[in-house]
Amino acid sequence: MKSRQRSETVRPARWDKLDSNPIHDNYRPTAKFHEPTACEVCGAVYVNGRWSWAAVPDDADQVTCPACRRIHDQMPAGQVELSGTFLHEHQEEIMALIRHHEAKMKSEHPMERIMAVTTREDGVTVTTTGSHLARDIGEALKRAFQGHMEMGSATAESMLRVIWSR
């Protein structure tokens, strides 16, 4: 037996076992939208296979985009939980950083938005329409203010949960 053939029988082709089950997301369309398509709620336009902020063409189909559907159904794709004494002392700065990152990402990716900011005694919870924004907010907080950050899946519906504390 040649060494290459033998090595394939001894060890698997991949060490990192990929999950063969795809992540199910009810808000991800199964087929592409007809182009051009515009969201009847926020005005985002689907052109060239992606959503963007552009002028709505006269012949555009009208649908509700995935982000607006998530907001209407109150089903976030990302959740950022903030806590700690540092949060209470610097809440304005932290919220300004979060809003800045949302504005930056939302300008390029209309499906990434903040749904709600909930303030509690023990912290703040920010819910987002996209997991990328939640991850970006968590990484920005860690870069700017240090602290402890954890990322993980919160539910089977592919919601990303980011926990930051300091």
C-alpha positions in Angstrom: 0.0 0.0 0.0 1.4 3.4 -0.9 1.9 5.9 1.9 -0.8 8.3 0.7 -3.4 5.5 0.6 -2.3 4.3 4.0 -2.5 7.8 5.6 -6.1 8.2 4.3 -7.1 5.0 6.0 -5.4 5.9 9.3 -6.7 9.4 9.8 -9.8 11.2 8.6 -9.7 13.6 5.7 -10.7 16.5 8.0 -9.9 16.9 11.7 -12.5 19.5 12.3 -15.8 17.6 11.9 -18.1 19.8 9.9 -21.7 19.5 10.9 -23.5 17.9 8.0 -26.8 19.3 9.1 -27.3 22.8 7.6 -28.4 25.5 9.9 -32.1 26.2 9.4 -33.1 29.8 9.1 -36.7 30.6 8.4 -35.8 34.2 7.4 -33.3 33.2 4.7 -35.1 33.0 1.4 -34.9 29.6 -0.3 -34.8 31.2 -3.8 -33.5 34.5 -5.0 -35.9 37.4 -5.3 -37.0 38.7 -8.7 -34.9 41.7 -9.6 -35.5 44.5 -8.8 -37.3 44.0 -5.6 -37.9 46.6 -2.9 -38.8 46.3 0.8 -42.2 47.9 1.4 -41.2 48.7 5.0 -37.7 50.1 5.0 -37.1 50.8 1.3 -34.0 48.6 0.8 -33.6 47.3 -2.8 -32.6 43.8 -3.9 -30.4 44.2 -7.0 -27.5 42.0 -8.3 -28.2 39.3 -5.7 -27.9 41.5 -2.6 -29.9 44.0 -0.6 -28.6 47.6 -0.7 -29.7 51.2 -0.1 -30.6 52.6 -3.5 -33.4 54.5 -5.2 -36.5 52.2 -5.7 -37.1 51.5 -9.4 -40.7 52.0 -10.6 -40.9 48.4 -11.8 -39.7 46.9 -8.5 -41.6 44.1 -6.9 -42.7 44.9 -3.3 -41.9 42.4 -0.5 -40.9 42.6 3.2 -37.1 42.1 3.5 -35.8 39.5 5.9 -34.6 42.2 8.4 -38.0 43.8 8.6 -39.7 40.4 8.9 -37.4 39.7 11.9 -38.2 43.0 13.5 -42.0 42.5 13.0 -41.8 38.9 14.4 -39.4 39.9 17.2 -37.0 37.1 16.2 -33.4 38.4 16.5 -30.5 36.7 14.8 -28.0 38.1 17.3 -28.1 39.2 20.9 -25.4 41.1 22.8 -25.6 41.1 26.6 -23.6 43.7 28.4 -22.9 43.7 32.2 -20.5 44.9 34.8 -19.7 48.0 36.8 -17.7 49.5 33.9 -21.0 49.4 31.9 -22.8 51.5 34.4 -20.0 54.0 34.7 -19.5 54.4 30.9 -22.9 53.5 29.4 -23.1 56.6 27.2 -19.7 55.9 25.6 -20.5 52.2 25.1 -23.9 52.9 23.6 -22.3 55.5 21.2 -19.8 52.9 20.1 -22.6 50.4 19.5 -24.7 52.9 17.5 -21.6 53.9 15.5 -20.9 50.3 14.5 -24.6 49.8 13.6 -24.6 52.9 11.4 -21.3 51.8 9.7 -22.5 48.2 9.0 -26.1 49.2 8.1 -24.9 51.6 5.4 -23.2 48.7 3.6 -25.5 45.8 4.7 -29.1 46.8 5.1 -30.0 43.4 6.6 -27.8 44.1 9.7 -29.7 46.4 12.1 -30.3 46.9 15.8 -33.8 45.7 16.7 -34.0 46.8 20.3 -31.9 48.0 23.3 -33.2 46.8 26.6 -31.8 48.3 29.8 -32.1 46.4 33.0 -30.7 46.8 36.5 -27.9 44.2 35.9 -27.1 45.3 32.3 -28.1 46.0 28.8 -29.3 43.6 26.0 -29.0 44.6 22.3 -30.8 42.5 19.8 -29.9 42.5 16.1 -31.4 41.4 12.8 -28.1 39.8 11.8 -25.4 37.7 13.5 -22.6 39.6 11.9 -23.6 42.9 13.6 -23.8 41.1 17.0 -20.3 39.7 16.5 -19.0 43.0 15.3 -20.4 44.9 18.3 -18.8 42.3 20.7 -15.4 42.5 19.0 -15.5 46.3 19.0 -16.3 46.4 22.7 -13.5 44.0 23.5 -11.1 46.1 21.3 -12.1 49.5 22.8 -12.8 48.6 26.4 -11.2 45.2 27.0 -13.2 43.1 29.4 -14.4 39.5 28.9 -16.3 38.4 25.8 -17.9 35.0 25.0 -19.7 34.0 21.8 -21.9 31.1 21.2 -25.2 29.9 19.8 -28.2 30.6 21.9 -30.8 28.6 20.1 -31.2 26.1 17.3 -32.5 28.8 15.1 -29.0 30.0 14.5 -29.1 33.0 16.9 -25.6 34.2 17.9 -25.3 35.2 21.5 -22.4 37.5 22.6 -21.8 38.2 26.3 -19.5 41.1 27.2 -18.7 42.2 30.8 -16.2 44.3 32.6 
